[in-house]
Amino acid sequence: MSKNNNDIICVGEALIDFIGDELATNLTQTKSFSKYVGGSPTNVAKNMAQLGFNSTLI
């Protein structure tokens, strides 16, 4: 069996967060959205990788 070189393994779902580009408008009046990576396990894996850890999302 091979050795696992992961510092952290995150288990969960990857989501896309859609954030409205207009300020001070309600959702029905928002004309454009920006997409961001989301989901708690995904955010943890991404941020740990940015801190220099070897992370994996399952």
C-alpha angles and dihedrals in degrees: 000000000000122000116255111233097194120123091195135011117200120199120200146065134319115222138180117234115209110205120189114242096211120082123226097010129116123244096262091055096047110110101185138028136197119223122226133177109259146169122099097254090046092050092050093049092047095047094045089052090051088054090055101262122132102242133177132195117212 
